[in-house]
Amino acid sequence: MATTGGSRAELRRTVALACRILAMQGLVKETTGHVSARLPGTDRMLIRARGRGESGLLFTRDEEIIETDFDGSDVARDAPLTTPQELPIHGESYRARPDVGAVVHAHPPAILLCGITGVELRPIFGAYDPSALKLALDGIPIYPRSITLTRPELAQDMLACMAGGDVCVLRGHGITVLGRSVEEATIKAIKLETLARINWLAHQSDVPPISEQDQAVYRSLDRGGGGAMAVWRSYVGMLETRSSPAPFEGL
């Protein structure tokens, strides 16, 4: 199981790393999107803040990850660093799901395209990326509203749509991904965008899903999340060397 451990400083560093990795992979752009982590054993979290001097998520610094309660009530509106408008996505997720240790909210382009055009995220590949395939097999709910989720009741509606799952497409908006750790939630968000990219590129060709026999094989696998740490280390290495996989052409 992928778990974020260590001190507050280490957890803050991991949240900042996640922001930079998501930006490197194109799941967030400019200053949009945010990542948070629950502080274990508390009703508090670390979350990517907004500030007047920031340069966007690709350049997130550890000090731009601030601590607050689930309502953001202890951060002054005129503070140098403030909570994002959509803080309720994070706070309400932690309240509703004690098993959740991290939340990613991002704006991936392929997810956006599939959502607004009605392209279903289907299991059209197998061993190419089993973790991404599993997301399709588990089903991916779509929250129908395209607004900014700035109020607790809107975040609660989104969570009701998720029905206990870990991923949700917000139509015309982006995604919310929950995980037991920052690493797990980040990799799950990247896998969800991989699934969307392939479905988007394939949707004009009437590509069938993989066979029911093969789907059954993958349904029976308990991947647990143990592989997320290896993939996470790969992305940390890419970030440090300023390299990343070539993007899909046409997207």
N, C-alpha and C positions, 0 to 999 in steps of 0.2 A: 504494500500500500504506500502511495506517495504521501508523505507528511512533511510539512514545514516545521522544523524544530528550532531550538536555540533561543537566544535572548530577543528582547524587543528590537535591538539594533539589527540583529540578523534578519528578523522578520521584516523590518522596514526595508532593508536592502533587497530582500526577495520580492517584495511588492514593487519596488522601483525597477528591478530587473524585468519583472513581468510586463510592466508598462513599456519598457524599451523593446522587448522582444516582440510584443504585439504590434508596435509601430513598425519595427523592422520588417515584419511579415505583411504589413499593409492592412491589418485588421482594425487599426485606428489611424486617424490622420490628424495632423495639426494638434489642436488641444482637445479633441473629442475623445470620449471614453474614459473609463476609470477602473481601477482594480482595488480590492480591499482584502483584508485578512482579519478574522476574529482573533482577539487576544484571548487565548485559552483560559477558561475558568472565570471569565468576566462578561459583562454586558457592554464591552467596548471593542473598538476596532481601529485598525490602521487603514487609512484610505488616501488615495492620490488626491492631493488638494489642488486648488486653483489659486494662482497668484498673479499679481500685476507684472512681475518680472520673468514669468516663465517662458520657455521656448518650445513647448509642446511635449508630447509623450515620448518621442524618440530620445529626448534629452533629459528625461526625468532624473532628478537627483534624490538621494536618500532623504534630504531635509524637506522635500516636497511631499513626503508621506507623513501625514499628521495623525495624531490619536484623538478620538472623540467617542462619545456614546452613540447608541444606535439612532438617536434623533439629531445628532450634531448640535445639541443644545448648549454645549460648553465651548463653542467656537464663535467668537464675536464676528458680526457681519463686516466690521471694518478692520478685521485682523489682516496682517500681511498675506497670510495663507488661509483660505476659507474652504469649506466643504463644497463638493459639486452640487448642482441643482438636483440631480437625481440620486442624492444620498438615500432616499427611501427604498430604492431598489436593494441596497445593501442592508440597511438596518432592518427592514421588514423580512428579508430573507433569513437573517440570523435569528430573528425572533421566532419565525415560523418553523425553522429547520435547525434543531440543535446539532445535527450531524454535519452541518455546513461549516467549513473553516475558511472559505474564501469565495469571493464573488468577482466575476469579470463582466463588465458591460462594455461592448465594443460595437463598431459600425462596419462590418466586413462587406466589401463590394459585391461578392458573388451571392452572399446571403440576401443582400438588398435586391439584386436583380431577380433571383428566384422567387423571393417573397412577393414582389410587386407584379410579376408576370404569371404567377401561379404554377411555376415549375416545381413539381414535387421532389423532395429529397429522397430518392429511391435507392435501394440496394443494388446498384447496377455493376458493382465490382466486388471482388472478394479479397484474395490474399494480397492484393496491391496495398491495402491499408485496412487491416481488420478492425482497428479501433474506430476509424471513421465509418466503416460499414456498420459496426454495432450501433452507432447512433441512429442510423436509418432503421435498423431492425427494431430498436426500442421505440421508435416513433418520436417525432419532433413536433410539439404543439406550436401553433401560430397564434400569438396575441394580436387581435385584429386592429387595434388602434395604433396610429402613427405619431402620437403626441409624446412630448417629454414627460416622463413619469416623476413629477415633482412632489406628489402628495402621497402619503401612506396608503390611502384607499386605492390609488391607481396601482401601486406596487402590489398590494394585496390581490387585486384583480388579476394581475400578471401571474402571481404565484398560484392562484386558483386554476388558471389556465394550464400551468405546468403540472398540476395534479401529482405532486410528489416527485416529479422528474428533475433532472439536473440541467436541461437545456431548453431554451425557448427562443423562437424567432419572433421578433417584434416587427410586424409588417411595415415596410416603409421607414424603418428606423434602424434596427440592428439586432443584437442578441443579448441575452442574459445567460450566463453559465455559472453553475454552482459546483464546488468541489470540496473535498475534504482538506485540501491544501492549495496554496497558491499555484504550485507547480502543476497539480492535477487539473485545476480549473483552466489554467492557461493553455495547456496542451489540448484539453478537450475543446476549447474555443478554436484552436488552430485546426484540429481534426474536423470540426463542424464546417469550417470554411473550405477545407479540402473537399468534403462531400458536396458542398454547394458548387464549387468550381467545376467539378467533373460533371455534375448533373446539368449545369448551365451549358457547358460546351457540348454535351451530348444530346441535349433536348430536341434539337432539330432533326435528329437522325433516327428517331423511333427506336431507341436502344431498349431492349428488354431487360428486366431484372435478372440476376443470377438465378439458377434453378432452386426450387423449393428444397431439394435435397442438400444443396450447398448452404442455403440459408439456415437449415436446421443444424448443420455442423457449427456454424458461427453462433447461433442462438445458445448452443449448449456450452460454449466456452465461457469460463469465468475469468476474465482478464484482470479483474480486481483493481487495476490502476498501478500495479507494480512497474509496468513499462514506462509510465509517465516520467519517472526520474531520469531514465536514460535519454529519453527524447528531450527533456528539459535541459540536460547537460549539453546536448547537441546544439540547442538554440543559444545557450549561454556562450558556447564556443564561437558560434557564428557572430554573435553580437560583439564579442571581444576582438575578433579578427576582421570585423566589418565585411563579412561575406554572408550571402544567403542564397538559397536555391533559385534557379532561374524561374521567373513567373510563367504561368501558362500564357501562351500567345492568345490574343483576342480578348483578354480580360484585364 
